Structure formats: structure tokens, C-alpha cells
Amino acid sequence: MDFWWVYLNRWLIPVLLTATVLFFHFNQKEIRKRIGKLKNKNRREWVSVVFDGFSLRLDDWRFTVVLPIIAAFALDLLAAWVFQQPLRSMGEPLFTAVATSGFLNPVSEEFLVRGLLLGMFLATAIILKKPTKFTFLKKPVKISEASYQKIAWALVILTGLVFSFAHDNVIFFQFAGRLASGVLYGALYLASGRNLLPAIVAHAAGNWLIIALDAPHF
């Protein structure tokens, strides 16, 4: 049972989610065409906005690559200093740590938590920035830009909590560290215009730092 759970959780699901991210990235035009054929206008608009949040845009590499790496390193080292705890990996073989923590997990988890979970709620809030009619309400609903910003940052914190609770936290240091990391990844996703790449880079950088510092124990 433990073997199959590890295989499912550490390999199969991350591989499938990573493949989904890459499929979306390399087939954007075809997928957008299919979205455009949806008959229901509100559904078509919502799905289109959600799909926008799956993008992997390089944009300015200083902000999509360098800044996320620096922020992730600084956050992990600060957390280790504040809680006086060493940065340690899961005790896996080096190849497994590199393949899963170094690549598969950052891509799959950011797609699932930031791209899908946070992205769906943000898409709804974005649509509500203009008057939107619901069949069960008499008047159209609209939120201001200020309200959208408050909702968006609240969602960043909430998904950070989800991200932390989804991991095996043995001690408070692990929970707090992952919460802070989750909020950082969400903030990068939001600040970059719902671009998944900065969050993935930061997530991978934090994991690679732990792998590098823990290398003597492999």
C-alpha cells in the first residue's frame, strides 16, 4: 500500500499534471479555438479567463526568473534562521529528489494550486469587475478594482494555507515555511498577471536550494 501511494503521489500524478501543463502550453491556439466554440457566452468567457492563468510567459527574465529565485532563496534561509531549523530534504535518493522536488513537483503543484485553484477564483473575480448577470439574481453583479485586489490577496493567502496543509508537516517550522512559500508563489503569480512561470521558478529554486544544502546526506 505504501509503495503504491508513494508511486501515485510522487510520480504518477506529478507526471500527468506536468504533461498537462506542457500540453496546454504547446497547444494554446487549438485550445483557444475550442473554447471559442462554446455556445454559452458566460461559460466561454470564464473558461477563457481561466485558461489565461495557465500561461508560461518568459516576459522580462529579470522578473520572471531572477527575482523569483532570489526571493525563494531569501525566504527559505530566513525561515531556517528564524526557527533555527536546518533545511532538509525528504531523505530520498538524489535522482528522485532532483526529478520530483526539482522539476515535477514545482510544475504540477503550481499548476494545481495556483493555476487551477487560485486561477479559477481569480477568473470569477475578474469577470465580476464588469456587470455580470446571473439567472438567480435580479440585478447584475459588479465589484470595484479595490474590492478585486482585496479578494485576490485574500485568495493568495487562502491557497497558501491549502498548499501548506496538503504537505506532510511534522513540525510547526514545516507548516509555517510552506505557508510562507505558498503565499510567495501566489504573490508572484498575481503580480505577474497570472503567469505560472515565476511561481514555478521560485518553487523549483527553493527545492533546489534544499537539495544542494542536503547533498552530503544523500
Buried (B, 14 or more C-beta within 10 A) or exposed (E): EEEEEEEEEBBEBBBEBBEBBEEBBEEBEEBBEEBEEBEEEEEBBBBBBBBBBBBBBEBEEEBBBEBBBEBBBEBBBEBBEEBEBEBEBEEBEBEBBBBBBBBBBBBBBBBBBBBBBBBBBBBBBBBBEEEBEEEEEEEEEEBEEEEBEEBBBEBBBBBBBBBBEEBEBEEEBBBBBBBBBBBBBBBBBBEBEBBBBBBBBBBBBBBBBBBEBBEEEB
